[in-house]
Structure formats: C-alpha cells, structure tokens
Amino acid sequence: MLIIDDHRDSAVMLAAVLRLRNPELAVQVAYDGESGLALALAEQHHVVIVDLNLPGIATAPRSPWKYGAGGGVIPPS
C-alpha cells in the first residue's frame, strides 16, 4: 500500500492506523508528488491512497492513478 499526501500528519496517522490494524501490511508513505510518483511507478502496490490535489501530481502525464500499481487508487477525503 502506498500513501501519497503532502499533509504529513494525515499521512503518518493513516499509515499508523493501517499498521495497527494489520501489522503485516506493508505501507509506504510519500510526502510529495515527485517521490510518490516515483514509488508508484517503481513498485507494484495493491492500493494507492493519493491526494488528488497534490501539487505537481494532479497534472502529471504518468499519474499513479493512470499507470501505477495495477490496484485501486483511493483519494483521501
């Protein structure tokens, strides 16, 4: 699972809750569009949780929700 969000507190909290619910879950966190996009394209993720208004990623031609993980992309609310 990959979380991409520039709101560090939200991303860290979500990752912590997910890890508490399932300690075996592999959760990666990126705090900016560039590193998030690199992770999304470099590895196979079942789920990508991405801030769709993230600066620099919303208009990226190879956005993770178009080409990424082969799994689902969930925008946090």
MOPAC internal coordinates of N, CA, C and O (Angstrom, degrees):
PM7 1SCF
backbone

  N    0.0000 0     0.00 0     0.00 0    0    0    0
  C    1.4301 1     0.00 0     0.00 0    1    0    0
  C    1.5213 1   107.65 1     0.00 0    2    1    0
  O    1.2310 1   121.51 1   -37.81 1    3    2    1
  N    1.3130 1   114.72 1   142.19 1    3    2    1
  C    1.4622 1   121.23 1   179.61 1    5    3    2
  C    1.5204 1   108.89 1  -127.06 1    6    5    3
  O    1.2310 1   120.76 1   -48.20 1    7    6    5
  N    1.3313 1   116.16 1   131.80 1    7    6    5
  C    1.4598 1   122.78 1   175.33 1    9    7    6
  C    1.5192 1   107.26 1  -113.71 1   10    9    7
  O    1.2310 1   120.57 1   -55.68 1   11   10    9
  N    1.3380 1   116.51 1   124.32 1   11   10    9
  C    1.4598 1   121.65 1   177.57 1   13   11   10
  C    1.5232 1   107.34 1  -120.80 1   14   13   11
  O    1.2310 1   120.82 1   -68.65 1   15   14   13
  N    1.3279 1   116.04 1   111.35 1   15   14   13
  C    1.4601 1   120.47 1  -178.03 1   17   15   14
  C    1.5196 1   109.16 1  -157.41 1   18   17   15
  O    1.2310 1   120.36 1   -47.49 1   19   18   17
  N    1.3263 1   116.92 1   132.51 1   19   18   17
  C    1.4586 1   120.35 1   179.72 1   21   19   18
  C    1.5276 1   112.52 1   -81.30 1   22   21   19
  O    1.2310 1   120.00 1   172.47 1   23   22   21
  N    1.3107 1   117.61 1    -7.53 1   23   22   21
  C    1.4614 1   121.53 1   173.06 1   25   23   22
  C    1.5243 1   107.29 1   -87.94 1   26   25   23
  O    1.2310 1   121.13 1   -85.51 1   27   26   25
  N    1.3304 1   115.45 1    94.49 1   27   26   25
  C    1.4656 1   121.54 1  -172.10 1   29   27   26
  C    1.5275 1   112.45 1   -55.10 1   30   29   27
  O    1.2310 1   120.53 1   134.82 1   31   30   29
  N    1.3366 1   116.59 1   -45.18 1   31   30   29
  C    1.4630 1   119.36 1  -177.55 1   33   31   30
  C    1.5252 1   111.50 1   -60.19 1   34   33   31
  O    1.2310 1   120.59 1   137.35 1   35   34   33
  N    1.3204 1   116.47 1   -42.65 1   35   34   33
  C    1.4677 1   120.42 1   179.50 1   37   35   34
  C    1.5214 1   111.24 1   -64.77 1   38   37   35
  O    1.2310 1   120.76 1   135.57 1   39   38   37
  N    1.3170 1   116.15 1   -44.43 1   39   38   37
  C    1.4624 1   120.28 1  -178.71 1   41   39   38
  C    1.5241 1   111.40 1   -64.60 1   42   41   39
  O    1.2310 1   120.69 1   136.07 1   43   42   41
  N    1.3232 1   116.29 1   -43.93 1   43   42   41
  C    1.4707 1   120.54 1  -179.78 1   45   43   42
  C    1.5251 1   110.59 1   -65.26 1   46   45   43
  O    1.2310 1   120.43 1   137.18 1   47   46   45
  N    1.3328 1   116.79 1   -42.82 1   47   46   45
  C    1.4556 1   120.59 1  -179.28 1   49   47   46
  C    1.5322 1   110.74 1   -64.60 1   50   49   47
  O    1.2310 1   120.32 1   134.60 1   51   50   49
  N    1.3197 1   116.99 1   -45.40 1   51   50   49
  C    1.4615 1   120.22 1   179.33 1   53   51   50
  C    1.5269 1   110.72 1   -61.59 1   54   53   51
  O    1.2310 1   120.34 1   135.76 1   55   54   53
  N    1.3266 1   116.95 1   -44.24 1   55   54   53
  C    1.4651 1   120.03 1   178.54 1   57   55   54
  C    1.5193 1   111.15 1   -61.85 1   58   57   55
  O    1.2310 1   120.25 1   138.86 1   59   58   57
  N    1.3257 1   117.13 1   -41.14 1   59   58   57
  C    1.4672 1   120.83 1   180.00 1   61   59   58
  C    1.5268 1   111.49 1   -64.52 1   62   61   59
  O    1.2310 1   120.42 1   136.89 1   63   62   61
  N    1.3272 1   116.81 1   -43.11 1   63   62   61
  C    1.4691 1   120.07 1   178.75 1   65   63   62
  C    1.5271 1   110.46 1   -63.33 1   66   65   63
  O    1.2310 1   120.33 1   136.51 1   67   66   65
  N    1.3125 1   116.97 1   -43.49 1   67   66   65
  C    1.4638 1   120.40 1   179.89 1   69   67   66
  C    1.5220 1   111.15 1   -63.13 1   70   69   67
  O    1.2310 1   120.60 1   139.13 1   71   70   69
  N    1.3391 1   116.46 1   -40.87 1   71   70   69
  C    1.4680 1   119.99 1   179.31 1   73   71   70
  C    1.5259 1   111.53 1   -68.95 1   74   73   71
  O    1.2310 1   120.16 1   145.67 1   75   74   73
  N    1.3306 1   117.29 1   -34.33 1   75   74   73
  C    1.4605 1   120.22 1   176.73 1   77   75   74
  C    1.5209 1   111.37 1   -65.78 1   78   77   75
  O    1.2310 1   120.93 1   139.54 1   79   78   77
  N    1.3251 1   115.82 1   -40.46 1   79   78   77
  C    1.4648 1   120.61 1  -179.65 1   81   79   78
  C    1.5252 1   111.68 1   -69.84 1   82   81   79
  O    1.2310 1   120.78 1   148.00 1   83   82   81
  N    1.3237 1   116.12 1   -32.00 1   83   82   81
  C    1.4573 1   120.31 1  -179.12 1   85   83   82
  C    1.5320 1   108.64 1  -146.77 1   86   85   83
  O    1.2310 1   119.92 1   -88.91 1   87   86   85
  N    1.3269 1   117.75 1    91.09 1   87   86   85
  C    1.4663 1   121.44 1  -176.80 1   89   87   86
  C    1.5287 1   114.49 1   -58.94 1   90   89   87
  O    1.2310 1   120.11 1   158.99 1   91   90   89
  N    1.3202 1   117.40 1   -21.01 1   91   90   89
  C    1.4612 1   120.35 1  -179.90 1   93   91   90
  C    1.5232 1   112.82 1   -86.86 1   94   93   91
  O    1.2310 1   120.36 1   174.83 1   95   94   93
  N    1.3271 1   116.91 1    -5.17 1   95   94   93
  C    1.4603 1   121.57 1  -178.41 1   97   95   94
  C    1.5243 1   110.29 1   -72.39 1   98   97   95
  O    1.2310 1   120.98 1   -52.21 1   99   98   97
  N    1.3105 1   115.73 1   127.79 1   99   98   97
  C    1.4638 1   120.94 1   175.88 1  101   99   98
  C    1.5238 1   108.21 1   -85.80 1  102  101   99
  O    1.2310 1   120.61 1   -65.45 1  103  102  101
  N    1.3347 1   116.45 1   114.55 1  103  102  101
  C    1.4645 1   122.15 1  -178.56 1  105  103  102
  C    1.5190 1   108.30 1  -121.20 1  106  105  103
  O    1.2310 1   120.88 1   -56.97 1  107  106  105
  N    1.3191 1   115.93 1   123.03 1  107  106  105
  C    1.4555 1   121.41 1   173.49 1  109  107  106
  C    1.5188 1   108.18 1  -108.13 1  110  109  107
  O    1.2310 1   120.90 1   -32.28 1  111  110  109
  N    1.3434 1   115.88 1   147.72 1  111  110  109
  C    1.4558 1   120.76 1  -179.00 1  113  111  110
  C    1.5212 1   108.88 1  -129.31 1  114  113  111
  O    1.2310 1   121.21 1   -45.86 1  115  114  113
  N    1.3201 1   115.30 1   134.14 1  115  114  113
  C    1.4684 1   121.90 1   173.44 1  117  115  114
  C    1.5218 1   107.27 1  -124.75 1  118  117  115
  O    1.2310 1   120.95 1   -39.16 1  119  118  117
  N    1.3396 1   115.79 1   140.84 1  119  118  117
  C    1.4548 1   120.55 1  -174.54 1  121  119  118
  C    1.5192 1   113.26 1  -106.31 1  122  121  119
  O    1.2310 1   120.31 1  -172.99 1  123  122  121
  N    1.3085 1   117.01 1     7.01 1  123  122  121
  C    1.4589 1   120.15 1   176.01 1  125  123  122
  C    1.5169 1   108.93 1  -150.99 1  126  125  123
  O    1.2310 1   121.39 1   -19.31 1  127  126  125
  N    1.3239 1   114.94 1   160.69 1  127  126  125
  C    1.4526 1   120.64 1  -175.36 1  129  127  126
  C    1.5105 1   114.21 1   -62.22 1  130  129  127
  O    1.2310 1   120.61 1   139.77 1  131  130  129
  N    1.3167 1   116.45 1   -40.23 1  131  130  129
  C    1.4632 1   120.02 1  -176.54 1  133  131  130
  C    1.5227 1   112.16 1   -64.18 1  134  133  131
  O    1.2310 1   120.22 1   130.98 1  135  134  133
  N    1.3328 1   117.19 1   -49.02 1  135  134  133
  C    1.4685 1   118.74 1  -179.54 1  137  135  134
  C    1.5293 1   110.92 1   -72.11 1  138  137  135
  O    1.2310 1   120.19 1   146.90 1  139  138  137
  N    1.3334 1   117.25 1   -33.10 1  139  138  137
  C    1.4565 1   120.12 1   176.75 1  141  139  138
  C    1.5146 1   112.18 1   -64.73 1  142  141  139
  O    1.2310 1   120.97 1   137.52 1  143  142  141
  N    1.3075 1   115.74 1   -42.48 1  143  142  141
  C    1.4590 1   120.76 1   178.49 1  145  143  142
  C    1.5274 1   110.36 1   -63.96 1  146  145  143
  O    1.2310 1   120.65 1   138.38 1  147  146  145
  N    1.3244 1   116.37 1   -41.62 1  147  146  145
  C    1.4719 1   120.07 1   178.43 1  149  147  146
  C    1.5277 1   111.12 1   -61.37 1  150  149  147
  O    1.2310 1   120.30 1   135.41 1  151  150  149
  N    1.3431 1   117.03 1   -44.59 1  151  150  149
  C    1.4673 1   120.11 1   178.22 1  153  151  150
  C    1.5248 1   111.76 1   -65.10 1  154  153  151
  O    1.2310 1   120.66 1   138.54 1  155  154  153
  N    1.3237 1   116.34 1   -41.46 1  155  154  153
  C    1.4649 1   120.17 1  -178.37 1  157  155  154
  C    1.5204 1   111.48 1   -63.42 1  158  157  155
  O    1.2310 1   120.43 1   144.04 1  159  158  157
  N    1.3028 1   116.78 1   -35.96 1  159  158  157
  C    1.4630 1   120.40 1  -178.29 1  161  159  158
  C    1.5282 1   112.50 1   -85.52 1  162  161  159
  O    1.2310 1   120.28 1   157.50 1  163  162  161
  N    1.3328 1   117.07 1   -22.50 1  163  162  161
  C    1.4682 1   120.65 1  -176.10 1  165  163  162
  C    1.5255 1   113.20 1   -85.52 1  166  165  163
  O    1.2310 1   120.45 1   153.42 1  167  166  165
  N    1.3271 1   116.74 1   -26.58 1  167  166  165
  C    1.4569 1   119.83 1  -174.76 1  169  167  166
  C    1.5175 1   111.05 1  -130.81 1  170  169  167
  O    1.2310 1   121.08 1   -21.01 1  171  170  169
  N    1.3106 1   115.54 1   158.99 1  171  170  169
  C    1.4595 1   122.18 1   178.39 1  173  171  170
  C    1.5219 1   108.60 1   -90.44 1  174  173  171
  O    1.2310 1   120.24 1   -64.96 1  175  174  173
  N    1.3244 1   117.15 1   115.04 1  175  174  173
  C    1.4643 1   122.09 1   177.92 1  177  175  174
  C    1.5256 1   108.62 1  -113.74 1  178  177  175
  O    1.2310 1   120.86 1   -38.96 1  179  178  177
  N    1.3208 1   115.96 1   141.04 1  179  178  177
  C    1.4617 1   119.69 1   176.55 1  181  179  178
  C    1.5159 1   110.91 1   -73.85 1  182  181  179
  O    1.2310 1   120.96 1   145.42 1  183  182  181
  N    1.3404 1   115.77 1   -34.58 1  183  182  181
  C    1.4612 1   121.58 1  -178.72 1  185  183  182
  C    1.5211 1   109.01 1  -139.92 1  186  185  183
  O    1.2310 1   120.92 1   -43.04 1  187  186  185
  N    1.3242 1   115.84 1   136.96 1  187  186  185
  C    1.4615 1   122.05 1   173.20 1  189  187  186
  C    1.5195 1   106.89 1  -121.24 1  190  189  187
  O    1.2310 1   120.74 1   -57.88 1  191  190  189
  N    1.3277 1   116.19 1   122.12 1  191  190  189
  C    1.4590 1   121.87 1   174.85 1  193  191  190
  C    1.5192 1   105.44 1  -102.46 1  194  193  191
  O    1.2310 1   120.77 1   -66.47 1  195  194  193
  N    1.3270 1   116.13 1   113.53 1  195  194  193
  C    1.4696 1   119.38 1  -172.25 1  197  195  194
  C    1.5199 1   110.68 1  -131.44 1  198  197  195
  O    1.2310 1   121.54 1   -42.45 1  199  198  197
  N    1.3103 1   114.65 1   137.55 1  199  198  197
  C    1.4564 1   122.03 1   172.74 1  201  199  198
  C    1.5268 1   106.98 1   -72.97 1  202  201  199
  O    1.2310 1   120.35 1   -70.13 1  203  202  201
  N    1.3211 1   116.94 1   109.87 1  203  202  201
  C    1.4687 1   120.05 1  -175.40 1  205  203  202
  C    1.5189 1   112.86 1   -70.06 1  206  205  203
  O    1.2310 1   119.72 1   165.78 1  207  206  205
  N    1.3233 1   118.14 1   -14.22 1  207  206  205
  C    1.4612 1   121.72 1   177.30 1  209  207  206
  C    1.5166 1   111.99 1  -101.50 1  210  209  207
  O    1.2310 1   120.41 1  -162.05 1  211  210  209
  N    1.2950 1   116.82 1    17.95 1  211  210  209
  C    1.4495 1   122.12 1  -178.95 1  213  211  210
  C    1.5209 1   110.11 1   -64.82 1  214  213  211
  O    1.2310 1   119.95 1   -53.98 1  215  214  213
  N    1.3334 1   117.69 1   126.02 1  215  214  213
  C    1.4694 1   119.42 1  -179.99 1  217  215  214
  C    1.5279 1   111.33 1   -56.06 1  218  217  215
  O    1.2310 1   121.05 1   -48.17 1  219  218  217
  N    1.3222 1   115.59 1   131.83 1  219  218  217
  C    1.4546 1   121.15 1   176.27 1  221  219  218
  C    1.5104 1   115.47 1    85.23 1  222  221  219
  O    1.2310 1   119.56 1   171.57 1  223  222  221
  N    1.3196 1   118.45 1    -8.43 1  223  222  221
  C    1.4571 1   119.36 1  -178.12 1  225  223  222
  C    1.5183 1   111.93 1  -114.11 1  226  225  223
  O    1.2310 1   119.97 1   152.59 1  227  226  225
  N    1.3062 1   117.66 1   -27.41 1  227  226  225
  C    1.4653 1   120.88 1  -176.48 1  229  227  226
  C    1.5204 1   112.35 1   -60.85 1  230  229  227
  O    1.2310 1   120.52 1   147.96 1  231  230  229
  N    1.3227 1   116.62 1   -32.04 1  231  230  229
  C    1.4632 1   119.98 1  -178.28 1  233  231  230
  C    1.5199 1   112.90 1  -109.18 1  234  233  231
  O    1.2310 1   120.21 1  -172.99 1  235  234  233
  N    1.3233 1   117.20 1     7.01 1  235  234  233
  C    1.4666 1   120.15 1  -179.21 1  237  235  234
  C    1.5220 1   110.71 1   -61.64 1  238  237  235
  O    1.2310 1   119.75 1   -45.72 1  239  238  237
  N    1.3335 1   118.09 1   134.28 1  239  238  237
  C    1.4684 1   120.11 1  -177.89 1  241  239  238
  C    1.5194 1   113.67 1   -64.82 1  242  241  239
  O    1.2310 1   119.45 1   156.11 1  243  242  241
  N    1.3292 1   118.66 1   -23.89 1  243  242  241
  C    1.4678 1   121.21 1   179.19 1  245  243  242
  C    1.5115 1   109.54 1  -118.51 1  246  245  243
  O    1.2310 1   120.38 1  -127.67 1  247  246  245
  N    1.3084 1   116.89 1    52.33 1  247  246  245
  C    1.4581 1   122.58 1  -178.96 1  249  247  246
  C    1.5241 1   110.68 1   -60.55 1  250  249  247
  O    1.2310 1   120.10 1   -33.38 1  251  250  249
  N    1.3331 1   117.41 1   146.62 1  251  250  249
  C    1.4655 1   119.62 1  -177.35 1  253  251  250
  C    1.5124 1   113.72 1   -61.36 1  254  253  251
  O    1.2310 1   119.28 1   151.63 1  255  254  253
  N    1.3112 1   118.98 1   -28.37 1  255  254  253
  C    1.4576 1   119.34 1   179.60 1  257  255  254
  C    1.5174 1   111.80 1   -77.40 1  258  257  255
  O    1.2310 1   119.80 1   171.43 1  259  258  257
  N    1.3315 1   117.99 1    -8.57 1  259  258  257
  C    1.4657 1   121.07 1   174.45 1  261  259  258
  C    1.5278 1   110.80 1   -97.76 1  262  261  259
  O    1.2310 1   120.33 1   139.01 1  263  262  261
  N    1.3244 1   116.97 1   -40.99 1  263  262  261
  C    1.4629 1   120.82 1  -170.60 1  265  263  262
  C    1.5085 1   114.34 1  -123.85 1  266  265  263
  O    1.2310 1   120.04 1   170.30 1  267  266  265
  N    1.3241 1   117.54 1    -9.70 1  267  266  265
  C    1.4602 1   122.50 1  -165.74 1  269  267  266
  C    1.4958 1   116.53 1   -63.50 1  270  269  267
  O    1.2310 1   121.12 1    61.97 1  271  270  269
  N    1.2588 1   115.46 1  -118.03 1  271  270  269
  C    1.4452 1   123.22 1  -157.49 1  273  271  270
  C    1.5199 1   115.87 1   -74.10 1  274  273  271
  O    1.2310 1   119.19 1   165.38 1  275  274  273
  N    1.2856 1   119.15 1   -14.62 1  275  274  273
  C    1.4408 1   118.93 1  -173.09 1  277  275  274
  C    1.5234 1   111.25 1    79.29 1  278  277  275
  O    1.2310 1   121.06 1  -176.69 1  279  278  277
  N    1.3238 1   115.57 1     3.31 1  279  278  277
  C    1.4663 1   121.46 1   177.34 1  281  279  278
  C    1.5112 1   109.00 1  -114.45 1  282  281  279
  O    1.2310 1   120.89 1    28.47 1  283  282  281
  N    1.3074 1   115.91 1  -151.53 1  283  282  281
  C    1.4431 1   120.28 1  -178.26 1  285  283  282
  C    1.5143 1   111.97 1   -95.40 1  286  285  283
  O    1.2310 1   120.75 1   -29.76 1  287  286  285
  N    1.3154 1   116.17 1   150.24 1  287  286  285
  C    1.4497 1   122.30 1   175.52 1  289  287  286
  C    1.5223 1   107.36 1  -115.82 1  290  289  287
  O    1.2310 1   120.84 1   -53.56 1  291  290  289
  N    1.3320 1   116.00 1   126.44 1  291  290  289
  C    1.4634 1   121.25 1  -175.79 1  293  291  290
  C    1.5251 1   108.22 1  -121.20 1  294  293  291
  O    1.2310 1   119.42 1   -61.68 1  295  294  293
  N    1.3265 1   118.71 1   118.32 1  295  294  293
  C    1.4696 1   119.27 1   174.77 1  297  295  294
  C    1.5194 1   109.64 1   -80.25 1  298  297  295
  O    1.2310 1   119.74 1   -50.09 1  299  298  297
  N    1.3627 1   118.10 1   129.91 1  299  298  297
  C    1.4558 1   118.90 1   177.19 1  301  299  298
  C    1.5233 1   109.38 1   -70.66 1  302  301  299
  O    1.2310 1   120.54 1   -28.47 1  303  302  301
  N    1.3165 1   116.57 1   151.53 1  303  302  301
  C    1.4742 1   118.73 1   179.24 1  305  303  302
  C    1.5076 1   110.62 1  -107.34 1  306  305  303
  O    1.2310 1   120.10 1   180.00 1  307  306  305

